[in-house]
């Protein structure tokens, strides 16, 4: 299992007690650092050191994952890095693997606060406010489908707090 969110001891304990091995990769904290920005000419869109980012934060060795917990990371990561992250995830997900992603339906407001997610017994997830990061993208359903078109089928569920929950099956 690959957990893309901030490290959560609760998730590690809960998931390992269920017999899963867990690999953590806090991509939002890393992706928003200016270290990955390349020099751009004036009036050019920012460019990113995508290969450097992937080599440092998404080198999983020969690991493959059955489950990826993306949480709401793609809302906070610059789009060029998001595209590269999704390509890498497709490469490391096993056939019939699944991913869980959340997407905010608004750019601002209290429900767009960056959070750490904790998996709980039953069918609930607890949130804990994290560092202050603005939502960088506000993906609509068709854009979400396009993001995951190479990964497999998407199933949309409406979650609370103006969030869309998407389950992707490769």
N, C-alpha and C positions, 0 to 999 in steps of 0.2 A: 504494500500500500504506500502511495506517495501522498504526503500532506504538504500542499504548497503554501499554507498559511504560516503565521508566526508560530514558533515552537510552543506547543501546549503540552505540559506534563500530563494534564488530564487525558488528552487524546492518546498520548503514548501509552499510559497505563491502561486505559480502557481498551484500546485496540490490541495491545500485546496480551492482555488477559483473555481476549477472545481467540488468541492463537495467531494473530497476524504479525508480520514483521513490518515495521514502519520506518520510512525514510522521510526526513523533514527537509524542506527547501523553502525558506522564507524569501520568496522572490520579490515581493512588493518593496520591502525595505531596501533591497539591493538595487532594484530597477530604477528607483527614484533618485539614486545618488548621482551627482554630476560626473562621477568617474567614467561613466559609459558614454558621455556625450563627446562627439568628435568635433573638431573645429569646423564651423560652417562659415561660408561667405555671408556677407550681409544680405538680407532679404531671402535667404535660403532656409528651408525647413531644417530643424535640427536633425543631425545624423547620429547614429549610435554605433558603438563597437559591439555589434550583435555577436560575432564569433567569439570575442573575448568574454562577453557576458555568459554565453552558453557554455564555454569551456570552463569557466570558473564556478558557475552555479547550477549547471544542468548536466554535468558529467557523472552519470550514474554507473560507470563501469559497464558491466554486462548485465546489470539488473533490468528486469522487466516487471511491469506492475499490472496487477489485476484491477486495482482501484486507484483513482486519482481524485483527491479532494482539492478542487481548485478554489473553492469558496467564492469570494467576490474579487479575487486578485486581478482579473482582467479589466475591471473598471478603473483600477488605480495604476496600471502599468502602461507606459507609452506604447501606442499602437505598433510601431515597428518591432519592438521587443515582444509584444503579445503574439504577433504572427509567428515569429521565430520560436517562441516558447511552445506554441501549439504544434508546430511541425516536429519539434523534439519530443513532445508528449506522445504524438502519434507513433513515433519511432520506438518508444519504450513501453507502450501499452500492449499487453497481450491481446490476442484475438479474443473477442467477446468480453474484453475488459470494459469497465465503466468509469465514467468521470461524473462528478457532481460539481456544478457551477451555479453561482448566484449572480444576478445582475440587478442593479438598482434601476428603478424606473424614473428617477430624478437625478439631476446633477448636484443639487444642494439640498440642505435640510437635515434635521436631526437623524433621519433614517439612513443617511449616507455616510455616517461616521465609520471610519475604518475600525474593524473589530477583529479580535481573536475569537475563533469559534471552538467550542468544546462539545464533543459528542457526548451525549448522555444516554442512560438506560432508556429503553422505550423508543419513542419516535421524536425526541426533542433534541434541540441544539441550544446550548447556552452561549451568549455572547459576552465579551468583555471588551470595553473600549480600549483601543490601541492608540498608537501615535497618530497625530493629525496629518492625514493625507487627503488631498482633494480628489474627488472623482474626476478622472481625465477623459473618460469615454462614457457615453450613455447609449448603449447598444439597444436597438429595437429588435423585435423578434426575427425579422428577415436577416438582419445583420448577424444575429447570433447563429442562425442556421447556416449562413455563409461562413462564419468563423469555423464551424465544426463540420463542414461538408465533406472534408477529406477523412474525418475521423469515424463517421458512422451516423447512426440515427439519433435524432434529438427528441426528447419528450419534455414539453414545457408544463410546469405546474406553477400556480400562483401561490406564492408564499406571503406571509404577513409583512407588514412594514414596507410596503411598496417595493417588494423584491420579487423577481422572477427566479424560479428554481428550474434548472435544466439538468436532465440526466442524459448523458451521451453514452451510447453503447457502440463499441467498435466492431 
